Amino acid sequence: IRQRSFYFDEVNSTNAFMLSHAQELKSGDLCIAEYQSAGRGRRGRTWVSPYANHLYFSLFWRFPQGMAQAMGLSLVVGCSLATVLTNMGVTGLGLKWPNDLYLDGRKLAGILVEMTGQADSECQLVIGIGINMSMTAEQGDKIDQPWSDLSDLAQSLDKTELMLNLHTQLCLDLQQFEQAGLGTFINRWQESDLFAGREVVLSMGNNQIAGICRGIDEQGAVLLETPEGIKGFVGGEISLRGA
Ligand code: BTN
């Protein structure tokens, strides 16, 4: 059975649309919009989604064995984005654990994974991706963190081609992830890891752990080399030490 794509000129949120239609959807189905009136970011934030300038889409995927099977998924998605953009000529990319893609040290794309279904039987995932294509100064002013876009490559980068390449790569990578787990992505992550080998601080609530970033493990934990040895962490926000 073929995959389906839903294309909207305007929608509240491509993630919200996919979540509310989860029953009817198959792995690989896609929802794309030119404009989102209520684009969602992580941690309850808004994803500023002005008309036609950028890429907003969601991919649907089923995991028959439940949530445990989907752990580390956002890292796989980050690898897919980095691979496609690199193949299309973008340089200066960096993956920031666990969910962001940076260009020249500023955020280029965000990933928001949401799920429905039971934790212990099949779960359904909606993988939402927003990529800044060409930001106007006025739009950029509304964003509360340093951002970058792909406007330097506007001449050579076609949005439709990018979308198709992303869909192909994501489907390939998610199949590989489903069959072989996160282990097969550790090297790819390492190649694009924004903080690899650098001194970072991981903030978890009021706790701060300092260490040297040593990539990820097979569970998707970020590895920090501390005076007590290398330790894995599954939560928190990572930043450069002193930044
Ligand atoms: C983040 O906060 O970094 C995640 C941003 C994710 C934005 C994308 S745009 C398409 C999809 N639909 C949404 O409402 N959000 C995601």
py3Dmol code that shows the C-alpha trace and the ligand (Angstrom):
import py3Dmol

protein = """\
ATOM      1  CA  ILE A   1       0.000   0.000   0.000  1.00  0.00           C
ATOM      2  CA  ARG A   2       1.349   3.413  -0.953  1.00  0.00           C
ATOM      3  CA  GLN A   3       2.253   6.121   1.507  1.00  0.00           C
ATOM      4  CA  ARG A   4       0.115   9.220   1.664  1.00  0.00           C
ATOM      5  CA  SER A   5       0.974  12.907   1.896  1.00  0.00           C
ATOM      6  CA  PHE A   6      -1.322  15.616   3.239  1.00  0.00           C
ATOM      7  CA  TYR A   7      -0.475  19.047   1.949  1.00  0.00           C
ATOM      8  CA  PHE A   8      -1.939  22.207   3.503  1.00  0.00           C
ATOM      9  CA  ASP A   9      -1.629  25.820   2.612  1.00  0.00           C
ATOM     10  CA  GLU A  10      -2.562  26.465   6.232  1.00  0.00           C
ATOM     11  CA  VAL A  11      -2.995  24.216   9.260  1.00  0.00           C
ATOM     12  CA  ASN A  12      -2.798  24.739  13.025  1.00  0.00           C
ATOM     13  CA  SER A  13       0.139  22.358  13.400  1.00  0.00           C
ATOM     14  CA  THR A  14       1.246  19.479  11.177  1.00  0.00           C
ATOM     15  CA  ASN A  15       1.987  17.491  14.352  1.00  0.00           C
ATOM     16  CA  ALA A  16      -1.491  18.145  15.742  1.00  0.00           C
ATOM     17  CA  PHE A  17      -3.057  17.061  12.423  1.00  0.00           C
ATOM     18  CA  MET A  18      -1.120  13.780  12.368  1.00  0.00           C
ATOM     19  CA  LEU A  19      -1.864  13.033  16.031  1.00  0.00           C
ATOM     20  CA  SER A  20      -5.586  13.495  15.533  1.00  0.00           C
ATOM     21  CA  HIS A  21      -5.566  11.153  12.493  1.00  0.00           C
ATOM     22  CA  ALA A  22      -3.208   8.547  13.961  1.00  0.00           C
ATOM     23  CA  GLN A  23      -5.757   5.730  13.611  1.00  0.00           C
ATOM     24  CA  GLU A  24      -5.823   5.964   9.807  1.00  0.00           C
ATOM     25  CA  LEU A  25      -2.129   6.583   9.163  1.00  0.00           C
ATOM     26  CA  LYS A  26       0.731   4.324   8.067  1.00  0.00           C
ATOM     27  CA  SER A  27       4.470   4.528   8.668  1.00  0.00           C
ATOM     28  CA  GLY A  28       5.946   6.995   6.189  1.00  0.00           C
ATOM     29  CA  ASP A  29       2.811   9.137   5.786  1.00  0.00           C
ATOM     30  CA  LEU A  30       3.570  12.826   5.595  1.00  0.00           C
ATOM     31  CA  CYS A  31       1.915  16.135   6.419  1.00  0.00           C
ATOM     32  CA  ILE A  32       3.371  19.348   4.986  1.00  0.00           C
ATOM     33  CA  ALA A  33       2.165  22.924   5.457  1.00  0.00           C
ATOM     34  CA  GLU A  34       3.113  26.326   4.096  1.00  0.00           C
ATOM     35  CA  TYR A  35       1.839  28.031   7.233  1.00  0.00           C
ATOM     36  CA  GLN A  36       1.083  26.915  10.788  1.00  0.00           C
ATOM     37  CA  SER A  37      -1.209  29.073  12.903  1.00  0.00           C
ATOM     38  CA  ALA A  38      -0.170  27.229  16.081  1.00  0.00           C
ATOM     39  CA  GLY A  39       3.234  25.698  15.323  1.00  0.00           C
ATOM     40  CA  ARG A  40       4.513  23.796  18.329  1.00  0.00           C
ATOM     41  CA  GLY A  41       8.028  23.723  19.701  1.00  0.00           C
ATOM     42  CA  ARG A  42       9.416  21.663  22.524  1.00  0.00           C
ATOM     43  CA  ARG A  43       8.833  22.529  26.184  1.00  0.00           C
ATOM     44  CA  GLY A  44       5.495  24.136  25.365  1.00  0.00           C
ATOM     45  CA  ARG A  45       7.083  26.801  23.183  1.00  0.00           C
ATOM     46  CA  THR A  46       5.682  28.174  19.939  1.00  0.00           C
ATOM     47  CA  TRP A  47       7.403  27.441  16.624  1.00  0.00           C
ATOM     48  CA  VAL A  48       7.174  30.664  14.640  1.00  0.00           C
ATOM     49  CA  SER A  49       5.807  29.492  11.264  1.00  0.00           C
ATOM     50  CA  PRO A  50       5.392  32.365   8.773  1.00  0.00           C
ATOM     51  CA  TYR A  51       3.854  31.659   5.372  1.00  0.00           C
ATOM     52  CA  ALA A  52       5.914  29.863   2.703  1.00  0.00           C
ATOM     53  CA  ASN A  53       9.358  30.909   3.928  1.00  0.00           C
ATOM     54  CA  HIS A  54      10.276  27.706   5.647  1.00  0.00           C
ATOM     55  CA  LEU A  55       9.747  23.966   5.742  1.00  0.00           C
ATOM     56  CA  TYR A  56       7.214  22.543   8.218  1.00  0.00           C
ATOM     57  CA  PHE A  57       6.328  18.877   8.109  1.00  0.00           C
ATOM     58  CA  SER A  58       5.498  15.789  10.156  1.00  0.00           C
ATOM     59  CA  LEU A  59       6.230  12.145   9.454  1.00  0.00           C
ATOM     60  CA  PHE A  60       4.135   9.354  10.953  1.00  0.00           C
ATOM     61  CA  TRP A  61       5.674   6.083  12.178  1.00  0.00           C
ATOM     62  CA  ARG A  62       4.389   3.012  14.045  1.00  0.00           C
ATOM     63  CA  PHE A  63       6.516   1.062  16.511  1.00  0.00           C
ATOM     64  CA  PRO A  64       4.882  -2.341  17.066  1.00  0.00           C
ATOM     65  CA  GLN A  65       6.841  -3.047  20.245  1.00  0.00           C
ATOM     66  CA  GLY A  66       5.986   0.191  22.008  1.00  0.00           C
ATOM     67  CA  MET A  67       7.843   3.131  23.484  1.00  0.00           C
ATOM     68  CA  ALA A  68      10.991   1.305  24.552  1.00  0.00           C
ATOM     69  CA  GLN A  69      11.660   0.529  20.871  1.00  0.00           C
ATOM     70  CA  ALA A  70      11.435   4.216  19.998  1.00  0.00           C
ATOM     71  CA  MET A  71      13.986   5.463  22.550  1.00  0.00           C
ATOM     72  CA  GLY A  72      16.636   7.616  20.932  1.00  0.00           C
ATOM     73  CA  LEU A  73      14.502   8.232  17.859  1.00  0.00           C
ATOM     74  CA  SER A  74      15.134  11.977  17.774  1.00  0.00           C
ATOM     75  CA  LEU A  75      18.861  11.275  17.435  1.00  0.00           C
ATOM     76  CA  VAL A  76      18.194   9.171  14.343  1.00  0.00           C
ATOM     77  CA  VAL A  77      16.081  11.969  12.887  1.00  0.00           C
ATOM     78  CA  GLY A  78      18.899  14.439  13.538  1.00  0.00           C
ATOM     79  CA  CYS A  79      21.304  12.141  11.669  1.00  0.00           C
ATOM     80  CA  SER A  80      18.890  11.967   8.717  1.00  0.00           C
ATOM     81  CA  LEU A  81      18.649  15.764   8.510  1.00  0.00           C
ATOM     82  CA  ALA A  82      22.417  16.192   8.699  1.00  0.00           C
ATOM     83  CA  THR A  83      22.992  13.541   6.006  1.00  0.00           C
ATOM     84  CA  VAL A  84      20.517  15.060   3.539  1.00  0.00           C
ATOM     85  CA  LEU A  85      21.674  18.659   3.988  1.00  0.00           C
ATOM     86  CA  THR A  86      25.335  17.639   3.782  1.00  0.00           C
ATOM     87  CA  ASN A  87      24.637  15.726   0.562  1.00  0.00           C
ATOM     88  CA  MET A  88      22.945  18.848  -0.817  1.00  0.00           C
ATOM     89  CA  GLY A  89      26.034  20.945  -0.182  1.00  0.00           C
ATOM     90  CA  VAL A  90      25.446  22.499   3.243  1.00  0.00           C
ATOM     91  CA  THR A  91      28.583  22.802   5.383  1.00  0.00           C
ATOM     92  CA  GLY A  92      28.955  23.890   9.004  1.00  0.00           C
ATOM     93  CA  LEU A  93      26.186  21.660  10.404  1.00  0.00           C
ATOM     94  CA  GLY A  94      26.204  20.380  13.978  1.00  0.00           C
ATOM     95  CA  LEU A  95      23.854  18.123  15.933  1.00  0.00           C
ATOM     96  CA  LYS A  96      22.991  19.264  19.417  1.00  0.00           C
ATOM     97  CA  TRP A  97      21.841  16.475  21.700  1.00  0.00           C
ATOM     98  CA  PRO A  98      19.054  15.475  21.759  1.00  0.00           C
ATOM     99  CA  ASN A  99      16.882  17.391  19.276  1.00  0.00           C
ATOM    100  CA  ASP A 100      18.467  20.259  17.396  1.00  0.00           C
ATOM    101  CA  LEU A 101      20.390  20.869  14.210  1.00  0.00           C
ATOM    102  CA  TYR A 102      22.724  23.857  14.202  1.00  0.00           C
ATOM    103  CA  LEU A 103      24.364  25.747  11.348  1.00  0.00           C
ATOM    104  CA  ASP A 104      27.402  27.901  12.122  1.00  0.00           C
ATOM    105  CA  GLY A 105      26.634  27.637  15.838  1.00  0.00           C
ATOM    106  CA  ARG A 106      23.003  28.797  15.619  1.00  0.00           C
ATOM    107  CA  LYS A 107      19.802  26.784  15.434  1.00  0.00           C
ATOM    108  CA  LEU A 108      18.732  25.823  11.908  1.00  0.00           C
ATOM    109  CA  ALA A 109      16.117  23.161  12.566  1.00  0.00           C
ATOM    110  CA  GLY A 110      14.089  21.718  15.411  1.00  0.00           C
ATOM    111  CA  ILE A 111      12.598  18.279  15.970  1.00  0.00           C
ATOM    112  CA  LEU A 112       9.473  17.629  18.038  1.00  0.00           C
ATOM    113  CA  VAL A 113       8.548  13.969  18.539  1.00  0.00           C
ATOM    114  CA  GLU A 114       5.084  13.328  19.969  1.00  0.00           C
ATOM    115  CA  MET A 115       3.359  10.007  20.568  1.00  0.00           C
ATOM    116  CA  THR A 116       0.029   8.359  21.088  1.00  0.00           C
ATOM    117  CA  GLY A 117      -0.914   4.772  21.890  1.00  0.00           C
ATOM    118  CA  GLN A 118       0.079   2.570  24.792  1.00  0.00           C
ATOM    119  CA  ALA A 119       3.530   2.477  26.272  1.00  0.00           C
ATOM    120  CA  ASP A 120       3.802  -1.323  26.272  1.00  0.00           C
ATOM    121  CA  SER A 121       2.012  -2.239  23.031  1.00  0.00           C
ATOM    122  CA  GLU A 122       2.144  -0.507  19.629  1.00  0.00           C
ATOM    123  CA  CYS A 123       2.863   3.200  19.862  1.00  0.00           C
ATOM    124  CA  GLN A 124       2.434   5.772  17.136  1.00  0.00           C
ATOM    125  CA  LEU A 125       4.949   8.527  16.660  1.00  0.00           C
ATOM    126  CA  VAL A 126       4.630  11.859  14.980  1.00  0.00           C
ATOM    127  CA  ILE A 127       7.995  13.322  14.075  1.00  0.00           C
ATOM    128  CA  GLY A 128       7.665  17.050  13.491  1.00  0.00           C
ATOM    129  CA  ILE A 129      10.468  18.937  11.762  1.00  0.00           C
ATOM    130  CA  GLY A 130      10.853  22.643  11.156  1.00  0.00           C
ATOM    131  CA  ILE A 131      13.730  23.950   9.022  1.00  0.00           C
ATOM    132  CA  ASN A 132      14.517  27.631   8.579  1.00  0.00           C
ATOM    133  CA  MET A 133      14.871  28.248   4.852  1.00  0.00           C
ATOM    134  CA  SER A 134      15.020  32.019   4.517  1.00  0.00           C
ATOM    135  CA  MET A 135      14.236  34.239   7.476  1.00  0.00           C
ATOM    136  CA  THR A 136      13.428  37.916   7.188  1.00  0.00           C
ATOM    137  CA  ALA A 137      14.826  40.225   9.873  1.00  0.00           C
ATOM    138  CA  GLU A 138      11.300  40.907  11.103  1.00  0.00           C
ATOM    139  CA  GLN A 139      10.535  37.197  11.501  1.00  0.00           C
ATOM    140  CA  GLY A 140      13.894  36.556  13.126  1.00  0.00           C
ATOM    141  CA  ASP A 141      13.202  39.174  15.780  1.00  0.00           C
ATOM    142  CA  LYS A 142      10.333  37.044  17.082  1.00  0.00           C
ATOM    143  CA  ILE A 143      12.601  34.089  17.814  1.00  0.00           C
ATOM    144  CA  ASP A 144      13.946  33.911  21.364  1.00  0.00           C
ATOM    145  CA  GLN A 145      17.213  32.133  20.572  1.00  0.00           C
ATOM    146  CA  PRO A 146      20.076  32.539  18.070  1.00  0.00           C
ATOM    147  CA  TRP A 147      18.945  31.153  14.691  1.00  0.00           C
ATOM    148  CA  SER A 148      20.366  30.523  11.261  1.00  0.00           C
ATOM    149  CA  ASP A 149      18.762  29.697   7.905  1.00  0.00           C
ATOM    150  CA  LEU A 150      19.652  28.322   4.475  1.00  0.00           C
ATOM    151  CA  SER A 151      19.354  31.627   2.601  1.00  0.00           C
ATOM    152  CA  ASP A 152      23.051  31.532   1.616  1.00  0.00           C
ATOM    153  CA  LEU A 153      22.200  28.454  -0.455  1.00  0.00           C
ATOM    154  CA  ALA A 154      18.859  29.747  -1.744  1.00  0.00           C
ATOM    155  CA  GLN A 155      20.100  29.683  -5.351  1.00  0.00           C
ATOM    156  CA  SER A 156      21.071  26.033  -5.313  1.00  0.00           C
ATOM    157  CA  LEU A 157      18.621  24.577  -2.815  1.00  0.00           C
ATOM    158  CA  ASP A 158      15.149  23.618  -3.980  1.00  0.00           C
ATOM    159  CA  LYS A 159      12.561  23.233  -1.217  1.00  0.00           C
ATOM    160  CA  THR A 160      10.623  20.440  -2.950  1.00  0.00           C
ATOM    161  CA  GLU A 161      13.809  18.516  -3.667  1.00  0.00           C
ATOM    162  CA  LEU A 162      14.865  18.948  -0.030  1.00  0.00           C
ATOM    163  CA  MET A 163      11.492  17.658   1.185  1.00  0.00           C
ATOM    164  CA  LEU A 164      11.643  14.592  -1.079  1.00  0.00           C
ATOM    165  CA  ASN A 165      15.225  13.792  -0.092  1.00  0.00           C
ATOM    166  CA  LEU A 166      14.314  14.123   3.589  1.00  0.00           C
ATOM    167  CA  HIS A 167      11.338  11.818   3.209  1.00  0.00           C
ATOM    168  CA  THR A 168      13.430   9.149   1.475  1.00  0.00           C
ATOM    169  CA  GLN A 169      16.302   9.378   3.981  1.00  0.00           C
ATOM    170  CA  LEU A 170      14.019   9.428   7.037  1.00  0.00           C
ATOM    171  CA  CYS A 171      12.142   6.330   5.864  1.00  0.00           C
ATOM    172  CA  LEU A 172      15.431   4.486   5.223  1.00  0.00           C
ATOM    173  CA  ASP A 173      16.899   5.496   8.580  1.00  0.00           C
ATOM    174  CA  LEU A 174      13.747   4.734  10.566  1.00  0.00           C
ATOM    175  CA  GLN A 175      13.563   1.268   9.014  1.00  0.00           C
ATOM    176  CA  GLN A 176      17.198   0.680   9.931  1.00  0.00           C
ATOM    177  CA  PHE A 177      16.539   1.963  13.455  1.00  0.00           C
ATOM    178  CA  GLU A 178      13.520  -0.324  13.815  1.00  0.00           C
ATOM    179  CA  GLN A 179      15.520  -3.353  12.718  1.00  0.00           C
ATOM    180  CA  ALA A 180      18.970  -2.722  14.166  1.00  0.00           C
ATOM    181  CA  GLY A 181      18.546  -0.102  16.906  1.00  0.00           C
ATOM    182  CA  LEU A 182      20.488   3.039  17.670  1.00  0.00           C
ATOM    183  CA  GLY A 183      23.889   1.324  17.718  1.00  0.00           C
ATOM    184  CA  THR A 184      24.246   1.673  13.959  1.00  0.00           C
ATOM    185  CA  PHE A 185      23.849   5.479  14.205  1.00  0.00           C
ATOM    186  CA  ILE A 186      26.491   6.207  16.848  1.00  0.00           C
ATOM    187  CA  ASN A 187      29.236   6.908  14.293  1.00  0.00           C
ATOM    188  CA  ARG A 188      26.991   9.096  12.149  1.00  0.00           C
ATOM    189  CA  TRP A 189      25.998  11.110  15.199  1.00  0.00           C
ATOM    190  CA  GLN A 190      29.657  11.473  16.183  1.00  0.00           C
ATOM    191  CA  GLU A 191      30.541  12.887  12.743  1.00  0.00           C
ATOM    192  CA  SER A 192      28.136  15.792  13.199  1.00  0.00           C
ATOM    193  CA  ASP A 193      28.159  16.129  17.020  1.00  0.00           C
ATOM    194  CA  LEU A 194      28.282  19.857  17.802  1.00  0.00           C
ATOM    195  CA  PHE A 195      30.011  19.395  21.159  1.00  0.00           C
ATOM    196  CA  ALA A 196      32.163  16.281  20.626  1.00  0.00           C
ATOM    197  CA  GLY A 197      35.393  16.542  22.598  1.00  0.00           C
ATOM    198  CA  ARG A 198      34.425  19.904  24.068  1.00  0.00           C
ATOM    199  CA  GLU A 199      33.841  20.963  27.661  1.00  0.00           C
ATOM    200  CA  VAL A 200      30.132  21.162  28.333  1.00  0.00           C
ATOM    201  CA  VAL A 201      27.675  21.572  31.160  1.00  0.00           C
ATOM    202  CA  LEU A 202      24.530  19.478  31.439  1.00  0.00           C
ATOM    203  CA  SER A 203      21.760  21.238  33.362  1.00  0.00           C
ATOM    204  CA  MET A 204      19.089  19.083  34.972  1.00  0.00           C
ATOM    205  CA  GLY A 205      16.783  21.131  37.174  1.00  0.00           C
ATOM    206  CA  ASN A 206      19.065  22.725  39.750  1.00  0.00           C
ATOM    207  CA  ASN A 207      21.848  20.254  39.062  1.00  0.00           C
ATOM    208  CA  GLN A 208      24.777  20.998  36.789  1.00  0.00           C
ATOM    209  CA  ILE A 209      27.224  18.361  35.631  1.00  0.00           C
ATOM    210  CA  ALA A 210      30.420  19.431  33.888  1.00  0.00           C
ATOM    211  CA  GLY A 211      32.404  17.139  31.609  1.00  0.00           C
ATOM    212  CA  ILE A 212      33.842  16.543  28.171  1.00  0.00           C
ATOM    213  CA  CYS A 213      31.249  15.498  25.613  1.00  0.00           C
ATOM    214  CA  ARG A 214      31.949  11.960  24.325  1.00  0.00           C
ATOM    215  CA  GLY A 215      28.977  11.371  22.021  1.00  0.00           C
ATOM    216  CA  ILE A 216      26.032   9.045  22.641  1.00  0.00           C
ATOM    217  CA  ASP A 217      25.463   5.424  23.660  1.00  0.00           C
ATOM    218  CA  GLU A 218      23.093   2.776  22.267  1.00  0.00           C
ATOM    219  CA  GLN A 219      20.256   3.985  24.485  1.00  0.00           C
ATOM    220  CA  GLY A 220      20.576   7.555  23.245  1.00  0.00           C
ATOM    221  CA  ALA A 221      22.158   8.892  26.441  1.00  0.00           C
ATOM    222  CA  VAL A 222      24.710  11.680  26.067  1.00  0.00           C
ATOM    223  CA  LEU A 223      28.130  10.614  27.376  1.00  0.00           C
ATOM    224  CA  LEU A 224      30.121  12.988  29.563  1.00  0.00           C
ATOM    225  CA  GLU A 225      33.668  12.333  30.679  1.00  0.00           C
ATOM    226  CA  THR A 226      33.866  13.478  34.296  1.00  0.00           C
ATOM    227  CA  PRO A 227      36.661  13.033  36.866  1.00  0.00           C
ATOM    228  CA  GLU A 228      34.776   9.878  37.971  1.00  0.00           C
ATOM    229  CA  GLY A 229      34.770   8.365  34.480  1.00  0.00           C
ATOM    230  CA  ILE A 230      32.398   8.391  31.503  1.00  0.00           C
ATOM    231  CA  LYS A 231      28.730   8.609  32.440  1.00  0.00           C
ATOM    232  CA  GLY A 232      25.522   8.583  30.383  1.00  0.00           C
ATOM    233  CA  PHE A 233      22.639  11.003  30.923  1.00  0.00           C
ATOM    234  CA  VAL A 234      19.173  10.763  29.408  1.00  0.00           C
ATOM    235  CA  GLY A 235      17.735  14.156  30.388  1.00  0.00           C
ATOM    236  CA  GLY A 236      18.713  17.786  30.702  1.00  0.00           C
ATOM    237  CA  GLU A 237      19.966  20.618  28.509  1.00  0.00           C
ATOM    238  CA  ILE A 238      23.514  20.670  27.259  1.00  0.00           C
ATOM    239  CA  SER A 239      25.546  23.812  26.641  1.00  0.00           C
ATOM    240  CA  LEU A 240      29.169  24.772  26.176  1.00  0.00           C
ATOM    241  CA  ARG A 241      30.986  25.387  29.438  1.00  0.00           C
ATOM    242  CA  GLY A 242      31.293  29.096  30.074  1.00  0.00           C
ATOM    243  CA  ALA A 243      28.876  29.943  27.259  1.00  0.00           C
TER     244      ALA A 243
END
"""
ligand_1 = """\
16
BTN
C 11.809 22.695 18.729
O 11.296 23.314 19.668
O 13.001 22.816 18.469
C 10.966 21.785 17.861
C 10.311 22.527 16.732
C 9.475 21.649 15.824
C 8.703 22.436 14.788
C 7.993 21.574 13.789
S 7.335 22.472 12.431
C 6.428 21.096 11.884
C 5.921 20.374 13.131
N 4.625 20.881 13.525
C 4.676 21.545 14.684
O 3.702 22.112 15.228
N 5.930 21.530 15.173
C 6.819 20.763 14.316
"""
view = py3Dmol.view(width=600, height=400)
view.addModel(protein, "pdb")
view.setStyle({"model": 0}, {"cartoon": {"style": "trace"}})
view.addModel(ligand_1, "xyz")
view.setStyle({"model": 1}, {"stick": {}})
view.zoomTo()
view.show()
